[in-house]
Amino acid sequence: MSRVRQMLFSYVAEKNAKYHPQKTFIVDEQKRCTFEEFYRRTNALARGLLNRGLKTGDRVVVLNHNALENVETFFGVMKAGGIAVPVNVRLTAPEVGEILQDADPYLIIAGKDYLDRIPDCETEARQIFVIQRDASPLPAYESLIQGFSPTRVECETDDDETAMLIYTSGTTGKPKGVMWSHRNLFSSAQASAISRLTKTDDVALLAAPIYQAAGVGTLFSSTFRGNTIVLLNRFDPGDYLTWIAKERITTAFVVPAMLLKLLECPDIDRMDLRSMRTICYGSAPMPVEPLKQTIKKFGWTFMGACGATETSPGYIAFLDGKDHFLDDSPRMEKHLHSIGKESINAEVRIFDEQDREVPPNEIGEIVIRGTNIMKGYWRKPEETAEALRQGWYHTGDLGYIDEEGYIYIVDRKKDLLISGGFNIYPKEIENALNKHPAVLESAVVGKPDPHWGETPVSFVVLRKECPPVSADELMDFLRERIAGYKLPKGGIFFLDDLPRNAAGKVMKQVLRERYRQG
């Protein structure tokens, strides 16, 4: 007798179709569909893929901006026993080629605007189906659906087998394929839905790309809860606010950079945003001072979420809504600098260099274990073994846990600077800079120094509405707040924007290269 497979995430769509078939599930900028329509189309898609020869474990690459078809492909591939591989549309053709070579997909589903990202050598070896809403010389995505039965597909895939393969953002080097199992997806979606206090009648707005972990995680947690999801293919502050008013959005996920842009949007005070109930932010560090301004401005319930691609499309910690009430107490201020407390499906600890747990408030490496931890890196057994030592995922983040259980990230292990024998954490300098009323955000990197070893260098984005401030003024401001050896003696430089990847994380290697080139 075979064991019951309860954790296949593709079955969530079946439950939603059963419980509220006529409810709208996905709204993109051109289409909308109900849960029943989605269920029937993904069943037909799974059969279409099987008809094309897809076998259990085969990879299907999805190269397209946020759209209904992407979500259909994720579920259709999982139902057929394959592995969905969403790819970042902002990558160049050589970068996409590297991923295709590594993932070795059986089939590619691509938006017509991104066909030029697929190297010519790949088009000869693999089937490509184009997501199109007009004519194209290549086979159409719809040909995988039309003519195939919409009835339930019996999948023999086990819940510990790989469901998705998603590539890391590459902030620390070349992207690696992270394997998420069906159990990972189910566990993360369930924990996120509970922690974010989502309701069945919520209407969720998602502009974060669903080719990276935070976007996929929000998509799946909202699906788990049976929400209507409004899916935008790009973020424009004015359009974003218009969609909130138009679709009566109640909950949304944003990356910090999006919140900063919303604060500066001139249309914000004339838009009807009364439907909005909760905002969850994550995917990158949130500067505290802009966060406090945002809380005061909107009055919504804010929640912070922190995770990594390796922790599946979910989170390791949540900063609860109650921690965002501004009472100006030192305790409140301290908690806003944290990532919250561990998620219900994760254990978080702090280890020293010998992988021993350290006491509260002592800095070490943040390690995690739980049902949300990846299976490993695709075709990289040595790197998998190194990352998952003793059953714990080693994040490479330095941090500590206080006596109340709040988790604090001090910095990336690789970003730690050592100057004259002293440890300098760039985030500490960034937090101090961000307190200046003219500073919108900042980033600190190190430069080689023949005397001290390394010296901090600061890059600053100023608020447009504030009078300009000089580097000397900011340095004087810092002298009152941090020790002298931590000052960015390598210089303070002003930028219009900080370079970010698709996940909204600041690409510090780009800043290092800019400094090196003068």
Protein Blocks (a to p, Z undefined) as FASTA:
>chain_A
ZZddfkbmklmmmmmmmmmmmbcfbdcfkbccdfklmmmmmmmmmmmmmmnopaehiacd
ddddddfklmmmmmmmmmnopacddddfkbcfklmmmmmmmnopabdcddfklmmmpcfk
lmmmpccddddfbdcfbdcfklmmgopafbdcddfbdfkbcfbdcddehlnoccdddddd
fklmmmmmmmmmmmnopafkbccddfbdckbfklmmmmmmmmmnopacdddfbdcfklmm
mmmmmnopabdcddfklmmmmmmpmklmmpccklpmbdcdehiacdfklmmmmmmmnopa
cddddddfklojbdfbdcdfklmpcghiaklmmmmmpgbjadfkbccddddfkopacdeh
iacddddedjkbcfbdehilklmmmmmgghiacehpacdddfkopacdfbdfklpcceeh
iacdfklmmmmmmmpmklmbdcddddddfknopacdddddddfkbccddfklmmmmmmmm
pcfklpcfkbpcddfbdcddfkopacfklmmmmmmnZZ
